[in-house]
Amino acid sequence: MQFGFMPGKGTTDAIFTVRQMQEKYGCKGKKLYFAFVDLDKAFDRVPRHRQVTRSALRKAGVEEWLVKAVINNVVVE
């Protein structure tokens, strides 16, 4: 989810969403993963291609299912 540079959205909305998800998953005893990405000026310096991101995640040892979730921008249940 994106909250930066979105009209009517801000930090408070992001915190509320995170807390709601933590409570929901905590009650069910499920694992929950969060990724916080700050892309401030990143697109001025980093290639935007998915393959670069995929390669960096794999090199960092991120599990393949999570790499796919990030690349495809999906919520994993």
N, C-alpha and C positions, 0 to 999 in steps of 0.2 A: 504494500500500500504506500502511496505517496502522500505526504502531508506538506512538504515544502512547495512553495510557489503555487499553492492551490487556493483559490478564493474561498474564504470561509473556513479554512482548515488551519490548524496550528498544533503546537506542542501538546496542549491540553487534550485535544482529540486523539493524538497518538498515544498518550499515556493512558487514557480511558480505554482505548482499544486493547492495548497490551494487558492491562489489569483484567479486563473481561475475559480475554483468552486464557490468562494464567488461572483464573478461578475455574473456568469451564473445564480445562484439561486437568487441573489439580484434583477436582472432585471425581473425575473419572479415572484418575491414576495413570493418565497417558503422558508420554513424553511430549514436550513442546520445544521447538527450536525457533530462535529468533535470529535474524541477520539485520544488523543496522549498517547501512551503507551511506557514507557521506560523499557525494559526488561533486562537491564544490570545486568547480574549475577542472574536474577530472577529465572532462571531454575535450579540454584544450590540450591535454598532454597524453592521454591514453587512447590507444585505438579502441573503437567502439565495437569491434567485431566480436560476436559470441564465442568464436574459437579461442580468442585471447583469454577471455574470462574463464572458459571451460578449462583451458590448459593451466591457468593460474590456480584454480580450485583443486584440480587433480594434483598438481605439484605440492600444494599445501597439505595433501593427505585427506581431503574431504571425500567422504564416501560417495560412490557413484550415484546412488539414488538421490542424494542431496544436491549433487552437481546438476543433475537433470531437473530437479525442482527449481533451482535458482535460474538455470538457463531458460526454462520454459515459463518462469514466473508464475508458478502454481502454488496453491496452498495444499500441503500434504496432510491428509486426515489419518 
